[in-house]
Amino acid sequence: MIPKVMAGSDFAGLKRYLVEDRAHDVLEPLGVPLDSHIAQMEMIARLSSRCKKPVKHVTFSAAIEDGKLTDALWLQLVDEAEAEFGMAGHHRVVVRHHDKPYDHIHVFWCAVSANTGQTPKLHFRVADASFPELGPRALSVDQMVQMAPGEFKSKSYDAHALLRLQHLCRDFEKQHGLRQLATPEDARTAREEGKKGKVPASDRQQQHRVERVGDSLVDRAVQVRAALDAPNWDQRERILVALGLGVRPVFAPSKSGPRLRGIVVHDLANEQNAVAASAFDTGTVKYGMSALDKRRDPETPVFADWWERRTVSPSPAAQARTGQQIRYEEERERHAAHEARKARERVAIEQRYKLDERKLRSRLMAQRRAEAEQLEADQRRPFYARYDETVRRPQLDLLHDRRRVELASLARKRMPSFATWRRKMQRLVAAMHANWAKLADTVDGAAMSVQRIPALATIPALSSAKALTTTEGRPAGIRQLRALAGGNEGVPQSPSIRPDAAKIGVLRRSSVPGRFEQNATLEHKSTPPPHIDLQEPIDGYYPQLMPGGVRYARRREPPAFVEKGPRISVKIDSDDALRAALKLSLMRTDGPIVARAAPEVMARIYRIATTLGVRDRLIDGMADTQANEQVEAGSRSVLGTNAAPTAAPQASDRVQDAGRVKGRLLALAEGESKRAGAQIARPKGPAVDATPSVSSKRGQER
């Protein structure tokens, strides 16, 4: 049961809120018009000139699991609340609402009594009085008789109203078996228990610092305490520097300027890794600035004077830095330069796209205005909505998608902390050593086979791999491991060790389908840019916009094929990718499709095309004779003749000169133009890939 207490002065407004435009039941008054009852309450409220808010509005909400309470139970709760406020006999209105999933009622009283013309006065316990079990609730006459005169005092009827109603609801829940909520005392106890188990703020800060920079200075507390126990600040700093640590002051702002607040101990190699000197306190010894000044040699200066007179300060560069720290600094500098370059490129892209968007909007607005002028006045408003839906919005969305794709390639990347980077390097070294151990085990097994079968000793890969298993040939550090992974530089071995090692059992690093050494491509007749639905996959391959085209990939897999204009390049060596790319080509054109791939891949493409029933539309672009026949068949199909399907070309016919093929195709097109009564214009200049422009007698370009 949750109470809520409010006060106001507008009886009519409260009446509108309670009974108008919502499902409700009036529990009180019964048999009396509500308007006349509220008007009577307003008249009674005018009896008191001091009461500014005579409307006392209280809501009681039951828990959902308690269900719907009876009217009698609600009225019993209202009577107890009325007695708690000392307003017995005051005019009231009780309304039950049904607009929430939980049961609740609204009660509002006239705080002014019709008999006295005043608001009630009640008595309450003072602090540290007897009978603490009574709590903050109002005292009855019998309870005041049992207390001393100074243990209670008179207050207004609504003093601590919410707290008193909460105690009332807790007692009501226990009495009627309703869901019991925590009392204010229970909540206070829970908060205190939570504070006991809560980690102190200083420890939390040190924990976050460890996660950020990697090393915890508190773990070196014994060494730090021994250094700070020296008799003067010169010796303390000298010992800390030997540990790779330093000490520096902390200033707090004030009206008169920065004020010395304390000192911190920090890592000379990473000044962000710092902790207050007081964090090293023990139960009996303090290590704050004031405590250390008290324990110094009396003839030596305090920290403030010593810090001002100090002329030489230890520098991180003077400390012995590990190779990992040096490489991390170099990596961080490269990362900062790379991010700065990307930031400049992002600014340039934003400026360019703002200009492009402004030009596009102006052009679309001019086009809409020109088309609207040709319509009647009553037809323009529907035209505007249709134009925005079909023309303006798609073009703007396409522009925004291109901008988003360009910016995505220049997204900011966070440089990992030194601790994270070091853990990554450690995992890399461990993984490389594990792979090297697997390779060594495989080679050792092959060497044992060589001992059993002498003929295997003639294989150069096994002898080279056996040489690598010796201690002298194994890589000694991460640089040689990286060189081995990238190209085996710096490690004495046979040039054929990598492919031969793969033959004798080295596992592939990835389980995804292999890549084509030479991509298989599908070309079709150039068409206007198609509409691409980014949510509509092709055989499970989802489209993704990229600069200059669209790539298609399955979830969490590399791109399988890329569409750039009329050309589709297949990247993944799998029948699924070939089938999806062929389906995409069929969606883009109704004419022939030119396929270029290795002979064994072309055989698979023909098999897939036969399964799809489009074998007659496929042209082999790698074979000279077959390409000419297919082009002629495609040309005849355009003029209205049926082209007969051709059989799959032989592998021996595929090796032809590309220049001779282009010359024959150009001659074929020229001959066809003569038969069709057209004129062909050969391209000017030395460009080999230029496409001739063919025009018919009527001037139509073909």
N, C-alpha and C positions, 0 to 999 in steps of 0.2 A: 504494500500500500504506500503510495507516494503522494504527499500533500504539496500544495502550492498556494501561497498566500499573496493576494494583491489588494490594493485599495484604490478607490476612485470617488468621483462625485457625480457621475452621470448615470442616473437610474434608467432613463429611457434608452441610452446607448447600450447599456448592459442587457436590457431586455431584448433589443434587436439582435444582439450577439447570441443570446441563449436560445431563442425560440424561432427565429426567422431563418429560412433557407437551409435547414438541416433537420434530420430525423431526431425527434426528442420525445420524452415523456415528462410531464409536469407532475412531480410527486407531492409538492406543496406549493401553494394552497390548493385545496380541493373544494369545488363548489363555489368558488369566488372568481370572477373575471380577473385575469392577470393584469390588465391595464388599470383597473380601479385599485387593485392591491398595491401596485407600484406607485400610483399617484398618492395613495395614503402614506407610503413610506417616504416619499419626497416631502410631504407636509410635516411629518414627524421630524425629519432631518433639519427643517428650518427652525426648530425650537432651540437648537444650539448654535450660537454665533461663533463659537470657538472651534468647532469641529469642521475642518476644511475638507476632509475626505470621509464622508459618512457611509460610503458603500464599502463593505468588507466582503471581498470576493475570494472564495476558497474552492479549490478543486481537489478531489480525491480520485486517484487512478489505481485500479486493482491490477495485479499481475495477470498476464495472459493465461497462465496455467490455472488460475483461480476460476476462470470461466465467468459466467454471468451471475452476479450476486442478486439476492432478492431485494425487493423494495423495502421490506421491513429491516433487513440488515443494514442497508444504506442509511435509512432514517435513524437507526440506533447509533451509527457512527456520527451522524450530524448532531444528535442530541448530546453525545459526549463532547464533541468539539464546542458546542454552544455552552455547555457547562464550564469547559476549560476557559473560555473567553469571558465568562460571567455575563453572558447575554441571554439568559433564560427569560422568555417572555418577549424578546425583541421580534419584530416582524422579519420574516425571512421567505426566500423563494428557493426551492430545490428542484433542479432540472436534471434529467438523465439523458445523455447523448448516446447516439448509436453510429457515429461517423468515424470511429476508430476501431482497430482490431481488439482493443482491450476495453473493459467496462470502466466507465468513469462518470462522475456526477459533478455538477456545479452548484455551489451554494453561495447566496449573497444575502447578508444581513444589513439592516439599518443599524449602524453602530450607536445611534442616539436612542435612548429609552423613551418610550411614550409616557412613562410615569414621572420620570425625573427631568427629562429634557437634557440629559448629560450622558457622556460615555462612561462605561464602568471603570472602577478602580479596583485593583487586586493587590494581594500581598505575596511577596516572593522571598525566598531564603537569600541571605547575604553570603558572601564567601566565607568559608571555614566555619559555618554554623553547624549545629547538630542536625541529625537526621539527613545525612548526605544522600541516602537512598531515594529521597523525594525528588532529587534532580532539579531541573529548571522549571517544573510545572508550578502553577499557582497553588497557594496554600488554602486549604479549607479552614473553617472556623475551629474544628476539633484539632487540627494540626497546629494552628497558631496558639491554642491554649497550652499545648505541651512544650512550647518553645519559650525561651527567654525573650523579654521585650526587645532587646537589641539584635536579635538574630533574624529578623525579617523587616522588610520595609515595603511601603506602598508604591506601586508603579501603575502605568497605563495598562489597559486590558490587552493590548497587542505587543507588549514588551516580549522580545524573543519568541515571536509568534510561530515562526517556522520550526525552531528547535523544539518547542513545546508540542506542536502537532506531530513531529516525528516520533517523540516519545509516546504520544497517544496512539499513533498507528502501530508501533511495535507491540504495545500491550494489547491492542485490538487483534493483531495477527495471532498472537499466542492464544488469546481467549477463544477465537473461532477457527483455529487450524488453517489459517491462510499462509501463503508463502512469507517466510520471515526474512526481512532485510537486516543488515547490520545496523546496530545503534551507533550514534556518534562516538560513544566510548569504545565500541568494538573497532570502528574505523581508526580511531586514534591509536589504539593498541597495535593494530596491524601496521600502521605507519611506523611506529616506534620499532617494531620487530624487523620491518624492512630496512630501517636505518642501521640496525645492528649488523645485518648481513651484507650491507652495501660496501663496496670497495671504496676506500677514500679517494678523493679527487686527485691527490698527488700520485697515488699508485696507478690510477686510470691514465693519467697523463704520461707516466713513465711507460705504461704498457703500450699506449698509442705510439709513443716515441720509438719504442723497440720495433713495432711493426713497420714504422716508416723508415728508420735508418738502419736497423738490423742489429745493433749492439746495445746491450743494457749496461750502463755505467754502474748501476746499483749492484750488479753481479761482481764488480771489482771493488766492493765497498771496503774490504780489508786493506787493500793496497792504498786506496784513497785516504782512508782514516790514518794509516801510518804516515802518509805524506803530510797531511794536515796537522799531525801532532808535532811537527818540527817546531823549534823555538821561534823562528822568525819567518817572514813572508818570502825572503829570498830563497831560503832553503826549501820552503814548501813548494815554491814554483819550480825549483830545480829538480826536485824529486818527481813532481807531476809531469814535467817535460820528459823525463826519462821513461815514464810510463806511456808517453804519447798523449798526455792530457794537458790541459791548461786551466786557468782560472781568470774570470773577468767579472766586472761589477755589473749590477742591474740598477737602473735608474727609474724612478717614478716621477711623473709630471706633477708639478705644483705651481702655485701662483708666482712664487719667487724664482722658478726655474727648475731644472731637473734635480731631484733629490736622491742621494745614494740610498738604495733600499736593501741591498744584500749582494751576495756573490753566487756565481754558478760555476760548476766544474764542467768542462766541455772537452770534446774530442778534437785534437788539433787537425786531424784529417777531415773532419766533418763537423763544423761548428754548430750545425743544427742539432746534433746529438749532444744535448746539454741537460743538466739536472741541477737543481738547487743544492747548495752545500748542506743545508739543513736536512736533506733527505737521507744523509748518512748518520743522523742522530741515533744514539742508543738510549737505553733506559737511564743511564747515569751521565753520559758525556754528550754535550751539544757541539755541533759543528757549524752553526751559523756564523755570520760575520762578527757579531758582537761577542759571542763566546770565544771565537778564535783570537780576537783582539785581547781579550782578558787573559788568555793563556800564553801570550807571546812573551818574549824576553822584554822586561821593562825598558831597556835601553834601545830597543828597536822601534820603528814607527808603526802606527796602526795602519790598517789596510788603505784607508782613504789617502793618507799622506804618502804611503809607499807607492800607491798606484799613480799619483801625480808625479813623483820623482823618477819613476821607472823610465828608462831610456831605450832599453832593448826588450822587444817582445818576441816570443817564439812564434815562428811562422809555420804554417802547415807544410810549406815547401821544404823547410829545413828538416822535417821529419822523414824517416825512412818509410816511403810509401810502397805498398805492394804493387806487383804488376797488374793485379786485378783492378786496383783503384786507378792506376794510370790509364788502363784501357777503358774503364768506365767513364773517366773524365773526357777522353777522346770521343767516345761514343755519344756522350751528352752534348759535346760541342757540335758534332756532326748533326745530331738530332735537332738542336736549336737552329742551326743554319738551314736545315731542310724545312723545318716548320716555318721559319721566316719567309723562305721562298714560296711555300704554299700559301701563306697569308697574302703575299703580294699578288699571287695568281688569283686567289679568291676575290680580292678587291677588284682586279681587272675584269673578272668574269661578271661580277655583280654590276659593274658600271656598263659593261657591254650589253648585258641582258636588259638592264633598265632602258637603255636606248632602243634596243630591238623591240621591247614591249611597247614603248611609246609610239614607235613607228607603226607597229602592227595594229595597235588600237586606233590610231588615226586613219590607217588605210581601211580597216573594217568599218569604222564609223562613216567614212566617205562612201563606201560601197553600200552600206545600209541606207544612207540618205538618198543615194541615187536610185536604188531600187524602190524605196518607199514613195518617191515622187511619181512613180508610174502607177501607183495604186490609188483607189478611192480613199477618202478620209476615214470611212468606217472600217476599212480593211487594214489599216496601218497598225493598229494596236495588236491584233493577232499576228501580223507579220513580224513585228518587233520581237515578240516572245518566241516565235518559231525560228527567227534568224539567230537570236542569242543561243537557242538550244542546239541548233544544227550547224551553225557556222562559227559564230564568235567564240563560244566556250570551248569547242574542240581544238581550235587553233591556239587559243591561249593555254589550254591544258598541255598541248604538245610542246609549246615553248617552255612552259614551266617544267615539264618532264626532262627536257634536254638540259635545262639549267641545273636541275637536281642531280642528273647523272654526272655532269661535269664537276659539280661541287662535291659529290660523293667521293670521287677519286682524289680529292684534295682535303678530305676530312682530317681534323686534328687527331694526332695520336699522342698519347701520354707517355712520357719517358718514365720507365719503371725506376723505383728507388734502387739504391745500391744493394740493399739486402735482397730485393726481388731479382735483380739482375744477376747477383752472385749465385742465388739458388738456381736460377735458370742455367747458368754456365755449369754449375755442379751436376745438374741433371743431364746436360748435354755430354759432359765428360763421361759420366757413368754409363750413358746409353752407348757412346762410342766404344768404351772399353768392353761393354757387354757384347756388342756386335763383333768387335775384334776377337773376343774369346770364342764366339761361335765360329768365326772364320778359321781360327787356329784349330779348333776341335775338328772341323770338317777336313782341313788340310791334313791334320795328323791321321785321321781315318783313311784318307786317300793314300797317304804315305805307307801306312800298314798294308794297304792293298798292293802297292808297288812292290813291297817285299815279298808278298805271296805270288804276284804275277809280274815277272821281270819285264814283260812286254810293255807295261804301263810306264816304265821309266823313260821311255822315249818321248812322252808327252811333255813339251816345254812348259806348259802351264803348271804341272804338278811340281816340277823341279823349282820353278820360280816361287811358287807358293810355299814350298818347303823351306826355302831360304828365308822367307818372311817370318817363319815361326821361331826363328832364333832370337835370342835376347837383343843382339845387336841390330837386327832389322826392324824390330817393333818401334812404333812411334813413342817418343818420350814425353810429349806434352800435347796440349790442346791445339797448338798451331800445326803440328805434323798430322794430328788427327783430322783437322779441317782440310789440310792439303790433300790428305788421303781421300777424304770424302768428295772433294771437288775435282781432283785430277791426279792424286797420288804423287804430287811433287814433293821432293825432299825425302822420299823413302826409297831405298834401292829395291827395285823389283823389275820383273819382265814387263814389257809393254802389253802383253796379252793377259796379264793377271786378272784384270777386271772381268772381261767376258768369260775367261776360263773359270774364274772363281764362281761366277753365276752358274756355269754348267755343272759344277760339282756340289751344288747345294745351297748357295747363299740365297736367302729368301728375298722376295721383292719387298720394297719399303711400303708400297701402297697396294690396297686391294681393289682400287677402282679400275675400270677397263683401260687397256693400253691406248696410247696415242698413235695416230697414223704417222709414219715417217714422211709420207707425202700425202697431203690432204686429198680426200675425194670431194669433187665439186660438182654441183648441179646448177645449170644455167637455163634460163627460160627467157621468153620474149619480155622486154622491158615494159612495165606497166606503171601507172601512177602509184605513188606511195600508198600501201594498203592501210586500213584501220586495224590497229593491233590492240587486242584486249589482253591486258597484263594478267588477268585472272583466268584466262581460258588456256589450259595446257594442250599440247599435242602429244598424245601417247605418254603423258606424265612429264613432258619437258615444258617448263614454264618460261615464257619470254621475259627477257630483262633488257631494258634500254641501255645502249652503250654509244659512245661517240661514233657516228657514221653508220650505225646499223643496230641489229637486235641479235642477242645471243640467247640460246635456249639451253636450259640445264635442268636436271632433276634436283630435288631437295638435297642439300649437303653434298653435291657432286660437282665436279668441274664442268664448264660448258661443253656440250656435245656437238653443236653445230651453230654457225653464225650466218645470219642473213644480211647481206650488204647489197641493196638494190636487187638486180635480177640474179645474183649469184648467191648460192648457199654452199658454204665450206663446212664439210663434216670433219670434226676434230677427233672423235672417239671411235676406236675400231670395235664396233659392235653392230649386230644386225638391228637392234632396237633403234640406234641413232640413225642408221641408214634408212630404215623404214619411216621414221618420223620426218626426216629431211625430205624424203620423196613425197610424202603426204603434203608437206608444206609447199613444195613446188607445184603439186597438182592443184592446191588451193589458190595459188597465185596466177596461174595461166591455164588456158584451154588448148594451147598449142604444144609443139614438141618440146622436149627437155633434153639438153645436151649434158651427158655425164662424162667426167674425166676422172679416171682412177687407174690403179694397177690392174693387170689382167685378172688376178684372183679376186680382187674387190669388185670388178665389173661383173664377173660371174655371179657374185652374191647379189649385186644390184639388179641384174636381169631376173634372178630367181624371185626377189622381192616384188619386182614389177609384174612378173607373171602371176604371182599370188594376188596382187591388187587388181589385175585385169587391165593394166596400162602398158603392156609390153610394147605395143605398136607405137607409143608416143615417146619412146626412149631412143636417143641417138648417142652412139659412142663417139665422143670427141677425140679419142686417142688413136683411132684407126683411120687411115687415109681413105681407102676405097669405101669402106662402110660409111664413113662420114659423108662422102659425096652422095652416095645412094640415099642416105637418110635425109639429107638436105633437099634433094630433088623430091623425095616422097613428101616431105613436109611442105614444100612449095606447091606440089600438085594438090595436097589436101586443102591448102588455102584457096586455090582456084576452083575447087569443087570436086576433084577426083579423089578416089579412095586410095590410100597408100597401103601396100601389102606389108605385113610385119616381116622383119628380117631376123635371121637366126643370130645367135650370139657369135661375135667375131672370134677368130682364132688368135692365140697369143702371138703367132709369128707375123700377123698382119698389122700389129699395133705399132711397131717401131718405124716411124716415118719422120721425115723432116718437117718441122713446123712451118717454115717459110714456103715449102712446096704446097702444103695443105692450104695455106691462105691464098696462094696464087690460083690454085684450082677452084677454090670457092669463089674468088673474085671473078674468074672466067665464067664459072657457072652462072653467077648472078648477071654478068654482062650478056651471056647468051639468052638467058631467060628474059632480060629486058628487051632484047631485039624481037623475041617471039611475041611478047605482050605489047609491042609497039611503044616501049618506053625508052627514055634516054638515061644513061648512067654517067655520072660525073665522078671521075677518079679523084682521090684525095691528092692535094698538092703538097709538096714538101717531102722530106725523107721519112716522115712518121710511118712506121710499119703497121701499127695498130689502128690507123685511121679507118673509119667506116665510110664507104661511098654513099652518096645521097642519090636515091633513085626517084625519078619523077615520071609520071605517065603523061600521055598526050593532053589530058585535061588539066595538068598542072598539079595533080594530087601527089604529095610526097609519100613514098612507100619505103 
